[in-house]
Structures are given as structure tokens and as C-alpha cells.
Amino acid sequence: QVQLVESGGGLVQAGGSLRASCAASGFTFRNFAMGWFRQASGKEREVVAVISGSGRTTYYADSVKGRFTISRDNAKNTAYLQMNSLKPEDTAVYYCAAARFYGFADRLYDYWGQGTQVTVSS
């Protein structure tokens, strides 16, 4: 049974930091690219960051480049999203997802977590 379980969201003031984690099970984690997506209230879901199975290749949306860092630990079957210098516009539900092929479109992703809320106050 495939599971992706996010944790680490919360409420933080602007300028603060959070680290979201995504614990995976039920599939061969190292063979899958991992992505973080977010969806703000009333808006479409958007890609935030993607990391290849090996961890050697990463992608960031322009809106988070230089502030967020995606990483993974294949020994622990866990992906991370370190979020620094948070802004109110980062407020959203953050989802992790797994894809057999590296890419940015959410339609490529086979498995999804339940999401974790990140709220940034001004």
C-alpha cells in the first residue's frame, strides 16, 4: 500500500522558517522523483520544487528560488522541503507527490500525500 505522509507545516511569522517532511512507503522510493506542490485558497495547485530519484537534479519555481530547498534521504524514504524567509503569499496547503519520471506537471505524479497546511502571518 503506497503512502505519502507529510508533516512539519504550521503557523509562522513572515521571515520565519519551516521544514516539511514527506515519509514514503509502499514503493521503491529511490526510483521516483519527488515533488512538492502547493494550493492556496481559491487558486490552482502549483509546483514548488522537484528532486530526481538520485537527488542530483532539482527544480524550483521562480517564486521560491533562493528561499526553499528540496532534499531527500533515500535511506530513510523521506523527502524534505526547507522553507526560509517565508512570506504571507507562501500560505497554502503543501503536498508531496511521487513520479516515475522527473517533471514539473502534476499530471505526471502517481502518488500524493494528504497535504500539510503552511500559514505565514504578516
KEKE-3310 file (N, C-alpha, C; in steps of 0.2 Angstrom, whole numbers, plus 5000, padded with zeros to 4 digits):
npx = (5004:5004:5010:5011:5016:5014:5022:5026:5021:5013:5010:5018:5028:5030:5046:5050:5055:5051:5051:5046:5042:5041:5036:5038:5031:5028:5033:5047:5057:5068:5068:5059:5055:5053:5041:5036:5021:5009:4994:4985:4971:4957:4965:4974:4983:5000:5017:5031:5044:5055:5064:5075:5076:5089:5093:5101:5097:5088:5073:5066:5052:5051:5046:5050:5063:5079:5075:5068:5073:5074:5076:5081:5082:5086:5089:5081:5069:5062:5057:5061:5056:5064:5059:5063:5064:5050:5035:5019:5012:5016:5007:4998:4991:5002:5008:5016:5022:5025:5033:5036:5044:5055:5048:5038:5024:5009:5001:5009:5012:5011:5008:5001:5002:4992:4993:4999:4996:5002:5004:5008:5010:5008)
npy = (4994:5010:5025:5042:5053:5069:5080:5094:5106:5122:5137:5152:5167:5180:5180:5169:5152:5135:5117:5105:5088:5072:5057:5041:5026:5009:5009:5009:5020:5027:5026:5035:5052:5066:5078:5094:5102:5116:5123:5137:5145:5146:5146:5138:5122:5122:5119:5118:5113:5101:5085:5074:5056:5051:5063:5072:5081:5096:5106:5122:5133:5150:5158:5154:5151:5152:5153:5142:5125:5109:5092:5075:5059:5044:5033:5034:5035:5047:5064:5081:5098:5113:5128:5144:5162:5165:5171:5180:5176:5163:5155:5141:5125:5112:5099:5083:5073:5059:5053:5043:5048:5062:5078:5092:5094:5092:5081:5071:5064:5050:5047:5054:5064:5069:5082:5097:5110:5126:5142:5159:5173:5190)
npz = (5000:4995:5003:5007:5018:5024:5035:5047:5044:5048:5058:5055:5057:5046:5037:5044:5047:5041:5041:5030:5030:5021:5022:5014:5009:5003:4990:4978:4983:4979:4966:4961:4956:4967:4971:4977:4979:4980:4986:4986:4995:4984:4973:4959:4960:4961:4956:4967:4970:4964:4964:4958:4958:4962:4968:4963:4953:4953:4954:4955:4957:4951:4961:4973:4973:4979:4992:4996:4999:4992:4997:4999:5008:5004:5011:5021:5016:5014:5009:5009:5012:5015:5020:5020:5025:5024:5017:5017:5006:5003:5010:5010:5007:5007:4997:4995:4982:4971:4957:4943:4933:4930:4932:4930:4929:4937:4933:4930:4941:4951:4964:4979:4994:5009:5012:5020:5030:5028:5035:5034:5044:5043)
capx = (5000:5008:5008:5015:5013:5018:5022:5030:5018:5011:5009:5024:5028:5034:5053:5052:5056:5048:5054:5041:5044:5036:5038:5035:5031:5024:5035:5054:5057:5074:5067:5054:5056:5048:5039:5032:5016:5005:4987:4982:4964:4954:4970:4976:4989:5006:5023:5035:5051:5056:5070:5076:5077:5096:5094:5106:5094:5082:5070:5062:5048:5054:5043:5053:5070:5084:5072:5066:5077:5071:5081:5079:5086:5084:5090:5075:5062:5059:5059:5060:5056:5066:5056:5066:5061:5043:5031:5012:5010:5018:5002:4994:4992:5008:5008:5022:5020:5030:5033:5041:5048:5056:5044:5035:5017:5006:4998:5015:5013:5007:5005:5000:5001:4986:4994:5000:4995:5008:5001:5013:5006:5012)
capy = (5000:5016:5030:5048:5057:5075:5083:5099:5113:5126:5144:5155:5174:5182:5179:5163:5145:5129:5111:5100:5081:5068:5050:5037:5019:5005:5009:5009:5027:5030:5026:5040:5059:5068:5085:5097:5106:5119:5126:5142:5145:5149:5146:5132:5119:5124:5116:5122:5111:5094:5082:5067:5050:5051:5069:5076:5086:5099:5112:5127:5138:5156:5162:5151:5151:5155:5153:5135:5119:5102:5087:5068:5054:5038:5028:5035:5035:5054:5070:5087:5105:5118:5134:5150:5169:5164:5177:5178:5173:5156:5152:5136:5118:5109:5092:5080:5068:5054:5052:5038:5052:5068:5083:5098:5094:5087:5075:5066:5062:5044:5046:5060:5064:5072:5089:5100:5117:5131:5148:5164:5179:5196)
capz = (5000:4994:5007:5007:5024:5026:5042:5048:5042:5054:5058:5057:5055:5040:5038:5048:5043:5042:5036:5029:5028:5017:5023:5009:5010:4998:4983:4978:4984:4976:4959:4960:4958:4972:4970:4982:4976:4985:4983:4991:4994:4978:4967:4957:4963:4958:4958:4971:4969:4962:4965:4955:4962:4964:4972:4959:4949:4957:4950:4959:4955:4952:4967:4979:4971:4984:4999:4998:4997:4992:4998:5000:5011:5001:5016:5026:5012:5016:5006:5014:5009:5019:5018:5024:5023:5022:5015:5018:4999:5003:5013:5006:5008:5003:4995:4992:4977:4968:4950:4940:4928:4933:4928:4934:4928:4942:4929:4929:4948:4953:4971:4983:5001:5011:5012:5027:5030:5030:5036:5036:5046:5041)
cpx = (5004:5005:5013:5012:5017:5017:5026:5027:5016:5010:5016:5024:5032:5041:5055:5053:5052:5052:5048:5044:5039:5039:5034:5036:5027:5027:5043:5056:5063:5073:5062:5057:5051:5047:5035:5027:5013:4999:4985:4974:4961:4959:4971:4982:4995:5012:5027:5043:5050:5063:5070:5077:5084:5097:5099:5103:5088:5079:5066:5058:5051:5052:5046:5060:5074:5081:5070:5072:5074:5077:5077:5084:5083:5084:5084:5068:5059:5062:5057:5059:5058:5063:5059:5063:5054:5039:5023:5009:5012:5012:4998:4995:4997:5007:5014:5019:5026:5028:5038:5046:5049:5052:5041:5027:5014:5003:5003:5015:5008:5004:5006:4999:4994:4987:4995:5000:5001:5004:5007:5009:5011:5013)
cpy = (5006:5022:5036:5052:5063:5077:5090:5106:5116:5133:5147:5163:5175:5182:5173:5157:5140:5123:5106:5093:5077:5061:5045:5030:5015:5005:5010:5017:5030:5030:5031:5047:5061:5076:5087:5102:5110:5122:5130:5142:5149:5149:5139:5129:5121:5120:5120:5120:5103:5092:5075:5062:5050:5057:5074:5082:5089:5105:5116:5132:5145:5159:5159:5150:5155:5155:5146:5130:5113:5097:5080:5064:5047:5032:5028:5035:5042:5059:5076:5093:5110:5125:5140:5157:5168:5171:5175:5175:5166:5152:5147:5129:5115:5102:5089:5075:5065:5053:5047:5042:5059:5073:5087:5098:5090:5081:5070:5062:5056:5044:5053:5060:5068:5079:5091:5107:5122:5138:5153:5170:5185:5200)
cpz = (5000:4999:5007:5013:5025:5033:5042:5046:5049:5053:5060:5054:5049:5041:5042:5043:5045:5038:5036:5027:5025:5018:5018:5011:5004:4991:4984:4978:4980:4968:4956:4961:4963:4971:4976:4978:4982:4981:4988:4990:4988:4972:4965:4960:4958:4960:4962:4969:4967:4962:4962:4960:4965:4969:4968:4955:4953:4952:4956:4955:4956:4959:4973:4979:4976:4991:5001:4995:4997:4993:4999:5004:5009:5006:5021:5022:5013:5011:5010:5009:5015:5017:5023:5021:5020:5021:5016:5011:4999:5007:5009:5009:5004:5003:4993:4987:4974:4961:4947:4935:4931:4929:4933:4934:4933:4939:4929:4936:4949:4960:4975:4990:5002:5011:5019:5026:5032:5030:5038:5037:5044:5048)
residu = (GLN:VAL:GLN:LEU:VAL:GLU:SER:GLY:GLY:GLY:LEU:VAL:GLN:ALA:GLY:GLY:SER:LEU:ARG:ALA:SER:CYS:ALA:ALA:SER:GLY:PHE:THR:PHE:ARG:ASN:PHE:ALA:MET:GLY:TRP:PHE:ARG:GLN:ALA:SER:GLY:LYS:GLU:ARG:GLU:VAL:VAL:ALA:VAL:ILE:SER:GLY:SER:GLY:ARG:THR:THR:TYR:TYR:ALA:ASP:SER:VAL:LYS:GLY:ARG:PHE:THR:ILE:SER:ARG:ASP:ASN:ALA:LYS:ASN:THR:ALA:TYR:LEU:GLN:MET:ASN:SER:LEU:LYS:PRO:GLU:ASP:THR:ALA:VAL:TYR:TYR:CYS:ALA:ALA:ALA:ARG:PHE:TYR:GLY:PHE:ALA:ASP:ARG:LEU:TYR:ASP:TYR:TRP:GLY:GLN:GLY:THR:GLN:VAL:THR:VAL:SER:SER)
# end
